[in-house]
Each structure stands twice: as C-alpha cells, then as structure tokens.
C-alpha cells in the first residue's frame, strides 16, 4: 500500500468514526461522553459540526480515533471474549468490563 492509498484509508476511517461519534452524542450525550472520554464542551462542538467540517477534519493523515486499553479489565475483556459475545451483550461498555 502506498502513501496515497494509506491516506485515503485513514480519511475514510476518520469520516466514518466522526459520523458515528456525532450519532452517539446526539442519541445519548452523557453515555457518549463517558464512552468516548470527552468533555461536555467537546461533545457539543463535535455534535454541531457540519458535514463539510467533518470532511475537512477527516482529511488529516492522522487517525482521529484511538484505542484505550489503559485498564486491565478492558484488556482482559477484549482478550477473553469473542466479538459476538461483546456485541450481543447489549450492555454499556463499562458493564462488560466488570
């Protein structure tokens, strides 16, 4: 994969991620803030971005999302449960780590 292809993949991933983040915030702001680890101010800012602003923001060559494996319980949950179990649990992420 060359640099241009990689940049296009990052851009597409960023755009999908930011769209999902907006949907999460608009559906349940408090839960989204906890899941994403963002402040009230940041949640309001992201929720208010226009599609054009999301496109510009996503065009960076840096990933806008990150994985947070800073807690042993989260890492253990991911390592010891299948994706199907995690998805079908239909519980808040914090409850899955318990």
C-alpha positions in Angstrom: 0.0 0.0 0.0 1.5 3.3 -1.0 1.2 6.6 1.0 -1.7 7.9 -1.1 -3.7 4.8 -0.6 -3.0 4.8 3.2 -4.1 8.5 3.4 -7.3 7.6 1.7 -8.0 4.7 4.1 -7.3 7.0 7.1 -9.6 9.7 5.7 -12.4 7.2 5.1 -11.9 5.7 8.6 -11.9 9.2 10.2 -15.1 10.2 8.4 -16.9 7.0 9.5 -15.6 7.4 13.0 -16.7 11.1 13.3 -20.1 10.3 11.9 -20.5 7.6 14.5 -19.4 9.9 17.2 -21.9 12.5 16.2 -24.7 9.9 16.2 -23.7 8.7 19.6 -23.6 12.2 21.1 -27.0 13.1 19.6 -28.6 9.8 20.8 -27.3 9.9 24.4 -24.9 12.7 25.2 -24.0 11.5 28.7 -23.3 7.9 27.7 -21.3 9.1 24.6 -19.2 11.4 26.8 -18.4 8.5 29.1 -17.6 6.1 26.3 -15.5 8.5 24.3 -13.8 10.2 27.3 -14.7 13.7 26.1 -15.9 16.8 28.0 -19.3 18.4 27.7 -17.8 21.2 25.7 -16.1 18.8 23.2 -19.3 16.8 22.8 -21.2 19.9 21.9 -18.5 21.0 19.5 -18.5 17.7 17.7 -22.3 17.4 17.6 -22.5 20.8 15.9 -20.0 20.1 13.1 -21.5 20.3 9.6 -20.8 17.6 7.0 -18.3 19.9 5.3 -16.5 20.4 8.6 -16.4 16.7 9.2 -15.0 16.2 5.8 -12.2 18.7 6.4 -11.4 17.3 9.8 -11.3 13.8 8.4 -8.9 14.7 5.6 -5.9 14.7 8.0 -3.3 11.9 7.8 -3.7 11.2 11.5 -6.2 8.8 12.9 -8.8 10.7 14.9 -9.8 7.6 17.0 -7.6 5.8 19.5 -7.8 2.5 21.4 -8.0 2.9 25.2 -6.5 -0.2 26.7 -5.3 1.5 29.8 -7.3 -0.6 32.2 -6.6 -4.2 32.9 -10.3 -5.1 33.0 -10.8 -3.7 29.4 -7.8 -5.6 28.0 -9.0 -8.8 29.8 -12.5 -8.4 28.4 -11.3 -7.9 24.8 -8.8 -10.8 25.1 -11.1 -13.3 26.6 -14.5 -12.7 25.0 -15.4 -13.1 21.4 -16.7 -10.2 19.3 -20.1 -11.9 19.1 -20.3 -12.0 22.9 -19.4 -8.4 23.2 -21.8 -7.2 20.5 -24.7 -9.4 21.6 -24.3 -8.4 25.3 -26.3 -5.3 24.6 -24.8 -3.6 27.7 -22.9 -0.4 28.3 -19.2 -0.9 27.6 -18.4 -0.2 31.3 -20.7 -3.1 32.4 -18.9 -5.5 30.1 -15.6 -4.9 31.8 -17.0 -5.8 35.2 
